[in-house]
Amino acid sequence: MLEIKKLSKRIGKTLILERIDLTVQAGRSLAIVGESGSGKSTLAKLIMALERPTSGQILLDGIPAPTNKTSDFRSWYRQIQFVFQNTTASLDPRMTISQSIEEPLCHFTKLNKSERKELVIEYATKVGLPLTLLNAAPSHLSGGQYQRACIAKALIVKPKVLVCDEIVSNLDMIHQHTIIELLQQLKAEQQLSLIFITHDLSLVANLCEDILVMKDGRMVEIFDSDFIQTGSHHPYTESLLHAVEILRRNWIAL
Ligand SMILES: Nc1ncnc2c1ncn2[C@@H]1O[C@H](COP(=O)(O)OP(=O)(O)OP(=O)(O)O)[C@@H](O)[C@H]1O
């Protein structure tokens, strides 16, 4: 269970996040939606312990996120893995895909070379990456294949939480949906909690059980995705839902 308690982040004089309070139960998933600049990525960086909060706390199964030199960053980084938007900077261009997927096993486990290779093949297969690409350089992969390789690399150490920050934003609609279906399947198989950050509310209803809407660094509301269409929402959430509906109608009309 991931608990976020009264979490705030100030950079200089600007309050980027203000008193975020939420819980993600084990195996449940949370979508974080909101317009650009609402604080979604900052919240993700705090959850991943890549940045420190100004105040408040994050706990995973009761253990606080690491904050100083004496803390156990290694264990946190193993349990909370992440995949970012496809910037083509997520995978080392000097490594083959196989070496990149294997890398976290070298950091976080004591498995020998052949055990690691076996897992690389297992996870490449799991994410639907053709095994013929394992010896390729990242630049030879399509956007969808690149993201599948990043997902394999993140999941190979069996984290409890996978943070996905805009991972389908650069993909076309068909590839967006195949990646979402893949995440749905992996989530069930690995009993994984996803934290899925997106601008697009329409992507998350079938993927995440809970939806957090953010604006200007604050929580607007958090609700069960079963009630995305039927529930009564904050006017800001209604405006996001309305925008999705207009986009969908325009797309169908094309
Ligand atoms: N290092 C920083 N210094 C100053 N301001 C920052 C810094 N990082 C983020 N911000 C500001 O904090 C706010 C939230 O940024 P953040 O990237 O978390 O938003 P976001 O919702 O993820 O946006 P996007 O969807 O565009 O990625 C923005 O106004 C941003 O300009």
The ligand as an SDF file (V2000), in Angstrom:
LIG
                    3D

 31 33  0  0  0  0  0  0  0  0999 V2000
   12.6390   22.6180  -11.1170 N   0  0  0  0  0  0  0  0  0  0  0  0
   11.6270   23.4550  -11.2210 C   0  0  0  0  0  0  0  0  0  0  0  0
   11.7870   24.7750  -10.9560 N   0  0  0  0  0  0  0  0  0  0  0  0
   10.7610   25.6330  -11.0290 C   0  0  0  0  0  0  0  0  0  0  0  0
    9.5060   25.2850  -11.3630 N   0  0  0  0  0  0  0  0  0  0  0  0
    9.2900   23.9920  -11.6410 C   0  0  0  0  0  0  0  0  0  0  0  0
   10.3240   23.0160  -11.5860 C   0  0  0  0  0  0  0  0  0  0  0  0
    9.7850   21.8100  -11.9020 N   0  0  0  0  0  0  0  0  0  0  0  0
    8.4780   22.0370  -12.1540 C   0  0  0  0  0  0  0  0  0  0  0  0
    8.1840   23.3310  -11.9970 N   0  0  0  0  0  0  0  0  0  0  0  0
    6.8620   23.9570  -12.1710 C   0  0  0  0  0  0  0  0  0  0  0  0
    5.9510   23.1990  -11.4180 O   0  0  0  0  0  0  0  0  0  0  0  0
    4.6940   23.1230  -12.0710 C   0  0  0  0  0  0  0  0  0  0  0  0
    4.2880   21.6820  -12.1970 C   0  0  0  0  0  0  0  0  0  0  0  0
    5.1750   21.0220  -13.1120 O   0  0  0  0  0  0  0  0  0  0  0  0
    4.9750   19.4990  -13.5140 P   0  0  0  0  0  0  0  0  0  0  0  0
    6.0040   19.1530  -14.5190 O   0  0  0  0  0  0  0  0  0  0  0  0
    4.9070   18.6930  -12.2690 O   0  0  0  0  0  0  0  0  0  0  0  0
    3.5260   19.5460  -14.1880 O   0  0  0  0  0  0  0  0  0  0  0  0
    2.7900   18.4630  -15.0780 P   0  0  0  0  0  0  0  0  0  0  0  0
    1.3700   18.4480  -14.6450 O   0  0  0  0  0  0  0  0  0  0  0  0
    3.5200   17.1640  -15.0310 O   0  0  0  0  0  0  0  0  0  0  0  0
    2.9100   19.1110  -16.5260 O   0  0  0  0  0  0  0  0  0  0  0  0
    3.0780   18.3860  -17.9520 P   0  0  0  0  0  0  0  0  0  0  0  0
    1.7970   17.6250  -18.1740 O   0  0  0  0  0  0  0  0  0  0  0  0
    3.2410   19.5250  -18.8980 O   0  0  0  0  0  0  0  0  0  0  0  0
    4.2880   17.5170  -17.8650 O   0  0  0  0  0  0  0  0  0  0  0  0
    4.8640   23.8340  -13.4080 C   0  0  0  0  0  0  0  0  0  0  0  0
    4.3400   25.1370  -13.2910 O   0  0  0  0  0  0  0  0  0  0  0  0
    6.3530   23.8610  -13.6060 C   0  0  0  0  0  0  0  0  0  0  0  0
    6.7420   24.9930  -14.3580 O   0  0  0  0  0  0  0  0  0  0  0  0
  1  2  1  0
  2  3  1  0
  2  7  2  0
  3  4  2  0
  4  5  1  0
  5  6  2  0
  6  7  1  0
  6 10  1  0
  7  8  1  0
  8  9  2  0
  9 10  1  0
 10 11  1  0
 11 12  1  0
 11 30  1  0
 12 13  1  0
 13 14  1  0
 13 28  1  0
 14 15  1  0
 15 16  1  0
 16 17  2  0
 16 18  1  0
 16 19  1  0
 19 20  1  0
 20 21  2  0
 20 22  1  0
 20 23  1  0
 23 24  1  0
 24 25  2  0
 24 26  1  0
 24 27  1  0
 28 29  1  0
 28 30  1  0
 30 31  1  0
M  END
$$$$
